[in-house]
């Protein structure tokens, strides 16, 4: 017979801690997505500005030595910026997956506190079982078959 107390009997300190941790993880995910968007915008503005400036220099110098010097200065800089932007966005994606897993553990605690305390609850994010993990999102409106935060019927969420 299961001797664990029902979810209503959880100590308030545990509920407060779990709620605060969920909020902190959600905030970290939002900050990471915001940073990624800002980095991509900065990179695209830099590339377009660099190419326009290169076109102006090419037209003004009639593709002379100034054009080549400017091109050999701007293009490697843009390549470096693109590589560092890609690397940071890749890291942001990995952090986002880690945060999603931790949020899922908290969600499982909310939904199944008895199984969680008994140690029988699956502690890994269901997304890791799929080869499509990087393309999934936790935005409720993006989940297949539902517009709410509840998982779709018959799914492994």
Backbone as CSV, one residue per row, in Angstrom:
resi,resn,N_x,N_y,N_z,CA_x,CA_y,CA_z,C_x,C_y,C_z
1,UNK,0.838,-1.180,0.000,0.000,0.000,0.000,0.883,1.243,0.000
2,UNK,0.513,2.228,-0.803,1.313,3.441,-0.938,1.138,4.330,0.284
3,UNK,2.230,4.615,0.986,2.184,5.408,2.205,2.527,6.885,1.980
4,UNK,2.773,7.290,0.742,3.127,8.685,0.496,1.879,9.551,0.591
5,UNK,2.021,10.760,1.125,0.858,11.634,1.255,0.405,12.148,-0.101
6,UNK,-0.856,12.522,-0.240,-1.324,13.088,-1.508,-0.651,14.430,-1.773
7,UNK,-0.809,14.924,-3.000,-0.155,16.164,-3.400,-0.576,17.343,-2.534
8,UNK,-1.801,17.307,-2.021,-2.280,18.413,-1.201,-1.518,18.500,0.121
9,UNK,-0.891,17.405,0.540,-0.189,17.388,1.811,1.285,17.730,1.688
10,UNK,1.707,18.211,0.540,3.104,18.601,0.392,3.397,19.805,1.282
11,UNK,4.565,19.857,1.878,4.911,21.023,2.687,4.956,22.280,1.821
12,UNK,4.518,23.407,2.346,4.519,24.646,1.555,5.912,25.037,1.060
13,UNK,6.942,24.703,1.837,8.296,25.041,1.409,8.679,24.285,0.137
14,UNK,8.244,23.044,0.008,8.539,22.260,-1.189,7.814,22.849,-2.390
15,UNK,6.557,23.191,-2.211,5.783,23.782,-3.307,6.404,25.108,-3.731
16,UNK,6.809,25.919,-2.772,7.438,27.206,-3.085,8.751,26.995,-3.823
17,UNK,9.551,26.056,-3.363,10.834,25.785,-4.011,10.635,25.318,-5.446
18,UNK,9.736,24.381,-5.651,9.503,23.838,-6.992,8.947,24.921,-7.923
19,UNK,8.038,25.732,-7.416,7.466,26.806,-8.224,8.532,27.822,-8.608
20,UNK,9.379,28.174,-7.659,10.450,29.134,-7.934,11.442,28.568,-8.943
21,UNK,11.777,27.302,-8.810,12.711,26.670,-9.745,12.106,26.627,-11.149
22,UNK,10.825,26.304,-11.256,10.148,26.296,-12.557,10.182,27.682,-13.188
23,UNK,9.915,28.705,-12.379,9.936,30.079,-12.877,11.341,30.462,-13.346
24,UNK,12.361,30.105,-12.583,13.738,30.447,-12.954,14.151,29.750,-14.252
25,UNK,13.780,28.487,-14.409,14.118,27.767,-15.635,13.382,28.341,-16.843
26,UNK,12.123,28.690,-16.659,11.358,29.287,-17.757,11.950,30.637,-18.154
27,UNK,12.365,31.403,-17.169,12.987,32.698,-17.445,14.316,32.512,-18.170
28,UNK,15.085,31.512,-17.789,16.356,31.244,-18.464,16.134,30.843,-19.915
29,UNK,15.104,30.046,-20.153,14.793,29.667,-21.533,14.404,30.891,-22.354
30,UNK,13.583,31.751,-21.790,13.160,32.953,-22.510,14.346,33.873,-22.792
31,UNK,15.251,34.007,-21.824,16.431,34.847,-22.027,17.330,34.272,-23.119
32,UNK,17.459,32.947,-23.157,18.264,32.317,-24.199,17.678,32.526,-25.583
33,UNK,16.367,32.410,-25.696,15.715,32.641,-26.992,15.843,34.096,-27.418
34,UNK,15.731,34.993,-26.467,15.898,36.414,-26.771,17.321,36.702,-27.234
35,UNK,18.296,36.114,-26.555,19.689,36.310,-26.957,19.943,35.768,-28.355
36,UNK,19.401,34.599,-28.647,19.589,34.008,-29.970,18.995,34.899,-31.056
37,UNK,17.807,35.415,-30.811,17.191,36.318,-31.783,17.997,37.582,-31.984
38,UNK,18.532,38.126,-30.903,19.349,39.337,-31.003,20.630,39.070,-31.771
39,UNK,21.263,37.930,-31.511,22.508,37.596,-32.211,22.270,37.406,-33.706
40,UNK,21.199,36.730,-34.062,20.907,36.522,-35.481,20.612,37.861,-36.156
41,UNK,19.848,38.717,-35.498,19.546,40.033,-36.069,20.819,40.845,-36.259
42,UNK,21.696,40.837,-35.265,22.960,41.577,-35.365,23.801,41.040,-36.514
43,UNK,23.859,39.726,-36.654,24.646,39.134,-37.737,24.078,39.518,-39.095
44,UNK,22.772,39.431,-39.264,22.172,39.761,-40.558,22.352,41.235,-40.904
45,UNK,22.227,42.103,-39.925,22.451,43.536,-40.169,23.907,43.772,-40.545
46,UNK,24.830,43.089,-39.871,26.255,43.249,-40.177,26.573,42.777,-41.582
47,UNK,26.032,41.637,-41.978,26.292,41.109,-43.326,25.730,42.050,-44.386
48,UNK,24.497,42.489,-44.202,23.920,43.368,-45.220,24.648,44.704,-45.275
49,UNK,25.024,45.243,-44.124,25.768,46.511,-44.115,27.142,46.343,-44.747
50,UNK,27.808,45.243,-44.430,29.127,45.000,-45.011,29.079,44.847,-46.517
51,UNK,28.075,44.147,-47.001,27.970,43.963,-48.455,27.593,45.257,-49.173
52,UNK,26.738,46.051,-48.569,26.394,47.348,-49.172,27.618,48.256,-49.190
53,UNK,28.372,48.280,-48.081,29.584,49.098,-48.033,30.598,48.603,-49.067
54,UNK,30.707,47.301,-49.209,31.621,46.739,-50.201,31.202,47.146,-51.611
55,UNK,29.920,47.168,-51.882,29.427,47.603,-53.196,29.729,49.079,-53.423
56,UNK,29.539,49.906,-52.399,29.855,51.332,-52.547,31.346,51.550,-52.805
57,UNK,32.188,50.847,-52.069,33.628,50.990,-52.266,34.027,50.500,-53.659
58,UNK,33.415,49.392,-54.080,33.703,48.872,-55.424,33.316,49.847,-56.501
59,UNK,32.203,50.517,-56.309,31.757,51.485,-57.306,32.628,52.737,-57.271
60,UNK,32.988,53.187,-56.065,33.787,54.408,-55.947,35.221,54.193,-56.428
61,UNK,35.790,53.030,-56.155,37.185,52.790,-56.535,37.304,52.088,-57.882
62,UNK,36.165,51.795,-58.505,36.113,51.090,-59.784,36.897,49.781,-59.702
63,UNK,36.637,49.054,-58.614,37.233,47.753,-58.332,38.759,47.812,-58.304
64,UNK,39.261,48.901,-57.736,40.708,49.072,-57.626,41.240,48.446,-56.347
65,UNK,42.415,48.896,-55.939,43.107,48.348,-54.767,42.310,48.590,-53.487
66,UNK,41.643,49.724,-53.386,40.858,50.030,-52.177,39.735,49.010,-51.980
67,UNK,39.140,48.576,-53.076,38.076,47.574,-52.998,38.603,46.265,-52.420
68,UNK,39.771,45.829,-52.907,40.341,44.565,-52.429,40.782,44.656,-50.970
69,UNK,41.379,45.775,-50.591,41.797,45.944,-49.200,40.566,45.956,-48.287
70,UNK,39.550,46.689,-48.686,38.326,46.742,-47.887,37.656,45.375,-47.828
71,UNK,37.612,44.689,-48.961,37.006,43.357,-49.002,37.753,42.360,-48.137
72,UNK,39.082,42.427,-48.168,39.884,41.514,-47.349,39.831,41.873,-45.867
73,UNK,39.307,43.017,-45.546,39.109,43.401,-44.147,37.704,43.024,-43.673
74,UNK,36.711,43.327,-44.493,35.324,43.134,-44.088,34.891,41.671,-44.142
75,UNK,35.209,40.967,-45.202,34.716,39.600,-45.369,35.232,38.628,-44.301
76,UNK,36.519,38.638,-43.928,36.937,37.760,-42.826,36.278,38.124,-41.495
77,UNK,36.059,39.419,-41.296,35.373,39.849,-40.070,33.953,39.304,-40.040
78,UNK,33.260,39.372,-41.155,31.897,38.834,-41.226,31.895,37.318,-41.079
79,UNK,32.908,36.653,-41.635,33.000,35.200,-41.479,33.208,34.839,-40.003
80,UNK,34.081,35.563,-39.323,34.308,35.314,-37.896,33.031,35.558,-37.102
81,UNK,32.339,36.633,-37.407,31.085,36.945,-36.718,30.051,35.855,-36.965
82,UNK,29.992,35.336,-38.175,29.049,34.260,-38.491,29.375,32.975,-37.749
83,UNK,30.648,32.627,-37.665,31.045,31.407,-36.957,30.749,31.524,-35.473
84,UNK,31.079,32.666,-34.868,30.816,32.831,-33.432,29.317,32.900,-33.150
85,UNK,28.544,33.494,-34.063,27.093,33.525,-33.886,26.519,32.114,-33.950
86,UNK,26.954,31.337,-34.919,26.491,29.961,-35.043,26.844,29.151,-33.800
87,UNK,28.073,29.291,-33.324,28.519,28.538,-32.147,27.693,28.900,-30.917
88,UNK,27.428,30.181,-30.724,26.666,30.597,-29.545,25.206,30.158,-29.644
89,UNK,24.634,30.211,-30.816,23.248,29.770,-30.972,23.150,28.258,-30.782
90,UNK,24.164,27.532,-31.208,24.192,26.092,-30.962,24.239,25.808,-29.464
91,UNK,25.068,26.543,-28.732,25.107,26.381,-27.275,23.780,26.770,-26.629
92,UNK,23.168,27.840,-27.127,21.857,28.227,-26.602,20.839,27.121,-26.811
93,UNK,20.897,26.452,-27.960,19.988,25.343,-28.224,20.201,24.192,-27.262
94,UNK,21.460,23.881,-26.974,21.744,22.798,-26.027,21.288,23.174,-24.617
95,UNK,21.494,24.445,-24.236,21.010,24.897,-22.925,19.491,24.831,-22.867
96,UNK,18.849,25.201,-23.967,17.389,25.178,-24.008,16.863,23.755,-23.829
97,UNK,17.510,22.782,-24.440,17.099,21.387,-24.276,17.289,20.952,-22.831
98,UNK,18.403,21.359,-22.216,18.634,21.009,-20.815,17.573,21.645,-19.905
99,UNK,17.254,22.913,-20.167,16.209,23.566,-19.375,14.863,22.888,-19.585
100,UNK,14.571,22.476,-20.824,13.302,21.795,-21.099,13.217,20.479,-20.332
101,UNK,14.317,19.753,-20.259,14.324,18.505,-19.491,14.060,18.773,-18.013
102,UNK,14.704,19.799,-17.476,14.502,20.105,-16.063,13.080,20.579,-15.793
103,UNK,12.533,21.366,-16.694,11.147,21.806,-16.540,10.214,20.607,-16.618
104,UNK,10.523,19.651,-17.481,9.696,18.454,-17.587,9.745,17.640,-16.294
105,UNK,10.892,17.580,-15.654,10.971,16.880,-14.374,10.079,17.556,-13.335
106,UNK,10.095,18.874,-13.324,9.228,19.607,-12.388,7.769,19.368,-12.748
107,UNK,7.463,19.360,-14.039,6.088,19.102,-14.479,5.635,17.720,-14.050
108,UNK,6.510,16.740,-14.146,6.165,15.399,-13.694,5.924,15.384,-12.189
109,UNK,6.684,16.157,-11.454,6.465,16.239,-10.019,5.092,16.829,-9.723
110,UNK,4.702,17.878,-10.484,3.375,18.473,-10.299,2.275,17.458,-10.590
111,UNK,2.438,16.718,-11.688,1.376,15.826,-12.139,1.331,14.500,-11.390
112,UNK,2.493,13.996,-10.964,2.554,12.684,-10.323,3.461,12.718,-9.094
113,UNK,3.115,13.470,-8.067,4.023,13.576,-6.925,4.227,12.252,-6.196
114,UNK,3.221,11.383,-6.175,3.380,10.095,-5.482,4.413,9.231,-6.188
115,UNK,4.286,9.114,-7.509,5.237,8.300,-8.265,6.624,8.918,-8.214
116,UNK,6.695,10.249,-8.203,7.990,10.920,-8.154,8.712,10.578,-6.847
117,UNK,8.011,10.689,-5.736,8.640,10.410,-4.440,8.960,8.932,-4.285
118,UNK,8.182,8.076,-4.955,8.450,6.647,-4.874,9.593,6.230,-5.791
119,UNK,10.012,7.119,-6.675,11.122,6.822,-7.564,10.739,6.025,-8.789
120,UNK,9.444,5.907,-9.093,9.026,5.121,-10.245,8.712,5.976,-11.459
121,UNK,8.769,7.275,-11.306,8.450,8.175,-12.410,9.645,8.251,-13.364
122,UNK,9.362,8.310,-14.659,10.432,8.461,-15.643,11.063,9.827,-15.425
123,UNK,12.357,9.868,-15.261,13.032,11.121,-14.937,13.670,11.793,-16.142
124,UNK,13.522,11.193,-17.315,14.086,11.800,-18.504,12.982,12.437,-19.318
125,UNK,13.350,13.450,-20.042,12.413,14.131,-20.923,12.000,13.185,-22.047
126,UNK,10.706,13.032,-22.326,10.287,12.151,-23.412,10.855,12.577,-24.753
127,UNK,11.238,13.847,-24.893,11.772,14.309,-26.165,13.088,13.613,-26.501
128,UNK,13.830,13.143,-25.500,15.128,12.543,-25.773,15.000,11.183,-26.433
129,UNK,13.824,10.598,-26.432,13.627,9.301,-27.072,13.452,9.432,-28.576
130,UNK,13.328,10.640,-29.047,13.061,10.866,-30.456,14.288,11.437,-31.152
131,UNK,14.450,11.091,-32.420,15.547,11.684,-33.176,15.220,13.107,-33.597
132,UNK,13.979,13.557,-33.371,13.557,14.899,-33.755,13.640,15.875,-32.596
133,UNK,14.322,15.529,-31.535,14.374,16.348,-30.328,14.725,17.820,-30.593
134,UNK,15.754,18.138,-31.396,16.077,19.556,-31.572,14.991,20.355,-32.269
135,UNK,14.084,19.700,-33.005,13.065,20.453,-33.722,11.787,20.626,-32.919
136,UNK,11.687,19.962,-31.772,10.481,20.098,-30.967,10.536,21.372,-30.161
137,UNK,9.366,21.842,-29.779,9.288,23.044,-28.971,8.338,22.799,-27.820
138,UNK,8.450,23.601,-26.795,7.546,23.428,-25.661,6.431,24.467,-25.671
139,UNK,6.372,25.285,-26.706,5.314,26.268,-26.794,3.985,25.543,-26.956
140,UNK,3.021,25.779,-26.061,1.764,25.028,-26.107,1.041,25.121,-27.441
141,UNK,1.062,26.275,-28.084,0.330,26.407,-29.337,0.996,25.648,-30.476
142,UNK,2.252,25.228,-30.299,2.966,24.517,-31.341,2.822,23.004,-31.205
143,UNK,2.256,22.523,-30.111,2.122,21.088,-29.918,1.070,20.540,-30.868
144,UNK,1.300,19.355,-31.407,0.345,18.814,-32.369,-0.995,18.473,-31.736
145,UNK,-2.052,18.925,-32.358,-3.381,18.530,-31.932,-3.958,19.278,-30.756
146,UNK,-3.290,20.313,-30.268,-3.818,21.026,-29.118,-3.352,22.472,-29.119
147,UNK,-4.119,23.322,-28.498,-3.728,24.712,-28.323,-3.567,25.029,-26.857
148,UNK,-3.627,24.009,-26.026,-3.499,24.226,-24.590,-2.194,23.651,-24.095
149,UNK,-1.941,23.818,-22.807,-0.703,23.297,-22.247,-0.831,21.818,-21.880
150,UNK,-2.012,21.250,-22.033,-2.196,19.825,-21.744,-1.625,19.013,-22.900
151,UNK,-1.024,17.858,-22.613,-0.476,17.049,-23.692,-1.583,16.440,-24.535
152,UNK,-1.315,16.194,-25.828,-2.325,15.571,-26.673,-2.666,14.173,-26.197
153,UNK,-3.890,13.770,-26.428,-4.327,12.449,-25.998,-3.528,11.371,-26.708
154,UNK,-3.076,10.387,-25.951,-2.333,9.277,-26.508,-0.886,9.585,-26.826
155,UNK,-0.395,10.755,-26.409,0.989,11.092,-26.709,1.898,10.648,-25.572
156,UNK,3.195,10.696,-25.833,4.187,10.287,-24.823,4.687,11.470,-24.037
157,UNK,3.990,12.576,-24.067,4.444,13.766,-23.361,4.228,13.518,-21.928
